[in-house]
Amino acid sequence: MKSYVVVLLQFIIWSGYTFIEWLSKHDQLIYKVIMFFVFFYLAFIIGNKVTQSAGKTFFITTLSLVIYASIHYTMAMLIH
């Protein structure tokens, strides 16, 4: 159950990242990369507080990012 809660929280974080990236569409790539790592770190820290396991948290964070990115880009391709 903790893993499910972490995935849901991280989907909220990835949605926030997508929104912030959309707001900063004219920023340079280096700033977007730094922002990505800040959001990844935030997702990892929140996940680690819930699961209390760094290895499990890293796996869940990576998995939630892959799932969110695949859904995001699939929807983007369907719209265009």
N, C-alpha and C positions, 0 to 999 in steps of 0.2 A: 504494500500500500504506500510506503514511503517513496518508492521509485515513481509511482504514478503521480504523486503530489509534486515531486521534483520535476518531472516532465511537463506537467501543466504550468508550474511556475516559470520554467525555462521557455516555454512557448510564449508566455507573456513577455518575458525579457527579449526574446528574438523579435516579437512583434514591435516592441518599443524600439529596438535597433533599426528595424526596417523603416519605421516612421521617422526616426531621427536622420537616417541616411537619406530619406526622401526630402526632408527639410534642408539638408546640406548638399544638394545635388551639384552645387557649383564649387564645392571644396576640392582641394587637391587630393590625390589618391593616398598620400602618406597620412593625411588626417583621418581618412576613412579607415585605413588599416589600424591606426592607433585606436580609433573609436571601437572597431571590432574587438580588439584585444581587451579593451576596458569592459565591454559587455560580456565577453567570454569569461573574464575573471569574475565579474559580478555573478554570472550564472553559476560558475564553479563554486564560489564562496557560499551562495545561498543553498546550492545542492549539498554541499559538504556539511552545512549546519543541520540539514534534515537527515541525511543518511549516516553521517559520522564515519564515512569511509572514503578516503581519497581515490582509491582505485575504482570503486563503484561509481563515485561521482564523476570522474573523468569519462568513464564509459557512457554514463547516462547523458552527460553534457554533449559529448560528441554525437551520440545517437539522436538526441533531440535536435541538434543543429542540422544533421543530415536530413532528418525527416522534415523539419521546417523548411529548409532550403529546397528540397525536392517539391514540396507542395507549393511553395512560393513561385518557383520557376515554372512549374506546370501550369499554374493559374495565369501567370504572365504570358505564357505561350498561347493559351486558349483565348485570352483577351485580344492579343494582336494577331 
